[in-house]
Amino acid sequence: MATGSLKNILDTAVTRGVTEARARIFGHILNPTGQRSPHKLLRKKLIGEKVAEWYPHDIMKDDPLIMARREQERLSKLEMLKRRGKGPPKKGQGKQAAKRKKN
């Protein structure tokens, strides 16, 4: 009986040593108890606030003068396109409406 228990103790010690060595070699985290660990979350890419802090602040979005100038440029370009007949069609007169009328 004593030799059987000694063999079991040696087996568990050897397997534990092998798993520890494997973890050290391949960079894995040991979790013999099976408890939840934050390791998986910490390996993920940063999202949200941390990523937003990394990039510089864009003043173009906050300045109302710049936004008004952009909107004015967009409207003037749209007006030029309309005068040439290249503007967007009225609602219900686009490609899909033309296809439906043919059928």
C-alpha positions as CSV (number, residue, x, y, z in Angstrom):
1,M,0.0,0.0,0.0
2,A,2.8,2.4,0.9
3,T,4.5,2.0,-2.5
4,G,1.2,2.8,-4.4
5,S,0.7,6.1,-2.5
6,L,4.3,7.0,-3.0
7,K,3.9,6.4,-6.7
8,N,0.8,8.6,-6.9
9,I,2.6,11.4,-5.0
10,L,5.6,11.1,-7.4
11,D,3.2,11.1,-10.5
12,T,1.4,14.2,-9.3
13,A,4.7,16.0,-8.6
14,V,6.1,15.1,-12.0
15,T,3.0,16.2,-13.9
16,R,2.9,19.4,-11.9
17,G,6.6,20.1,-12.7
18,V,6.1,19.3,-16.4
19,T,3.1,21.7,-16.6
20,E,5.0,24.4,-14.8
21,A,7.9,24.0,-17.1
22,R,5.6,24.0,-20.2
23,A,4.0,27.2,-18.9
24,R,7.3,28.9,-18.4
25,I,8.6,27.8,-21.9
26,F,5.5,28.8,-23.8
27,G,4.5,31.9,-21.7
28,H,1.2,30.5,-20.5
29,I,-0.4,31.3,-17.2
30,L,-1.0,28.5,-14.7
31,N,-4.4,28.2,-13.2
32,P,-4.5,24.9,-11.3
33,T,-7.6,25.9,-9.2
34,G,-9.6,26.9,-12.3
35,Q,-10.6,30.3,-10.8
36,R,-11.6,33.1,-13.1
37,S,-8.6,35.3,-14.0
38,P,-8.4,38.8,-15.5
39,H,-5.5,37.6,-17.7
40,K,-7.7,37.1,-20.7
41,L,-9.2,40.6,-20.4
42,L,-5.7,42.1,-20.0
43,R,-4.4,40.5,-23.2
44,K,-7.2,42.1,-25.3
45,K,-6.6,45.2,-27.3
46,L,-7.5,48.5,-25.6
47,I,-10.8,49.9,-26.6
48,G,-12.9,53.0,-25.7
49,E,-11.4,55.7,-23.5
50,K,-7.8,54.4,-23.5
51,V,-7.7,54.5,-27.3
52,A,-9.4,57.9,-27.5
53,E,-6.9,59.3,-25.1
54,W,-4.0,58.2,-27.3
55,Y,-5.1,60.3,-30.3
56,P,-4.8,64.1,-30.3
57,H,-8.0,66.2,-29.9
58,D,-9.5,67.3,-33.2
59,I,-10.3,71.0,-33.0
60,M,-12.0,70.9,-36.4
61,K,-15.1,69.3,-34.9
62,D,-15.4,71.8,-32.0
63,D,-15.0,75.0,-33.9
64,P,-18.4,76.3,-35.2
65,L,-16.7,78.6,-37.7
66,I,-14.9,75.8,-39.4
67,M,-18.0,73.6,-39.5
68,A,-20.1,76.5,-40.9
69,R,-17.5,77.1,-43.6
70,R,-17.5,73.4,-44.6
71,E,-21.3,73.3,-44.7
72,Q,-21.2,76.5,-46.9
73,E,-18.7,74.9,-49.3
74,R,-20.9,71.7,-49.5
75,L,-24.0,73.7,-50.2
76,S,-22.2,75.8,-52.9
77,K,-20.8,72.7,-54.6
78,L,-24.3,71.1,-54.5
79,E,-25.8,74.2,-56.1
80,M,-23.2,74.2,-58.9
81,L,-24.0,70.5,-59.6
82,K,-27.7,71.2,-59.6
83,R,-27.2,74.1,-62.2
84,R,-25.4,71.6,-64.4
85,G,-28.0,69.0,-64.0
86,K,-25.7,66.7,-62.0
87,G,-27.3,67.0,-58.6
88,P,-29.1,64.3,-56.7
89,P,-32.6,63.3,-58.0
90,K,-35.8,64.1,-56.2
91,K,-37.2,61.5,-53.9
92,G,-38.8,58.7,-55.9
93,Q,-37.1,59.5,-59.2
94,G,-33.8,57.7,-58.8
95,K,-32.5,54.5,-60.4
96,Q,-34.8,52.1,-58.5
97,A,-37.9,54.1,-59.4
98,A,-36.9,54.1,-63.0
99,K,-36.5,50.3,-62.9
100,R,-39.9,49.8,-61.4
101,K,-41.6,52.0,-64.0
102,K,-40.1,49.8,-66.8
103,N,-41.6,46.6,-65.4
